[in-house]
Amino acid sequence: MLKTNYHTHTRYCDGAMEPKQYVEEAIKQNITILGYSAHAPVPFPCNWTLPYKSYPEYLDAILSIKTEYAGQIEIYNGLEIDYIPDLWPQIEAEINPSQLDFFIGSIHFIDCFEDGTRWSIDGSNEEFRKGWEEIFHRDSHSVVKNYFGYTRRMLKEMKPPIIGHLDKIKMQHNSNIFIPENDPVYRSELMQTLEEIAASGSIVELNTRGVYRRNEAEFYPSFWVLCEMAKMKIPVMINSDAHHPQELLLLLDDALEKLRQAGYRSTTYFSDGKWLETEI
């Protein structure tokens, strides 16, 4: 089983340290492949994304590391790119994903407040409640439909090779204002999304960060979702969403066991320009 991680954030966005500190720790942990995935720039104020002015420097920094550590570990240059429908053409033009080795497509923002501020579903319960009340008028089903609707549009317009934390919106279930995963609308929206993922060929990451960082009960996606994915033969990879070098392999063994229980026998990885399978 190869040890890999393609979801890695450094000080260029909201991560803790320099890129070089991650690769040095990765070598210590016998990681075979490390992909860097800074939060891509967005055309509005955001304190956790890579600033546009730093984008060339980021690309050069990872390229330098790739050269310096050649023969010791495979290094790949990527981004975690937010899909925002009305802004996607602008983001795509400014980022130019074709110059990357890979990228992760994720949903963090859905809709806007009256003043134009983007509403993030990835923030505090207080921020989530504000958007739920002011934008969606306490209609949780509409929130779910928008979230997974964005994901399906992302598949068609962005065509991400990797889908980041597919059901991240469930992090707000403890806010007492949101619907549980067994709600028929939630399940219907997620299952429809899985069907489109299966047709797209995109890879879904099993993201461990919610468990080790937020003490959530389940990974992204939940076990029942992994079981459905396995039935549909949707490719999967394990990523830790590391914001610190020590997080690169956190809960890897637990994630592998969940995949086995769900029916998976292999995971997908990227190497030398190709997507390949490795047994688990």
Buried (B, 14 or more C-beta within 10 A) or exposed (E): EBBBBBBBBBBBBBBBBBBBBBBBBBBEBEBBBBBBBBBBBBEEEBEBBBBEEBBEEBBEBBEEBBEEBEEEBBBBBBBBBBBBEEBBEEBBEBBEBEEBBBBBBBBBBBBBEEEEEBBBBBBEBEBBBBBBEEBBEEEBBBBBBBBBBBBBBBBEBBEBBBBBBBBBBBBBBEEEBBBEBEBEBBBEBBEBBBBBBBEBEBBBBBBBBBBBBEEBEBBBBBBBBBBBBBEEEBBBBBBBBBBBBEBBBBBBEBBBEBBEEBEBEBBBBBBEEEBEEBEB
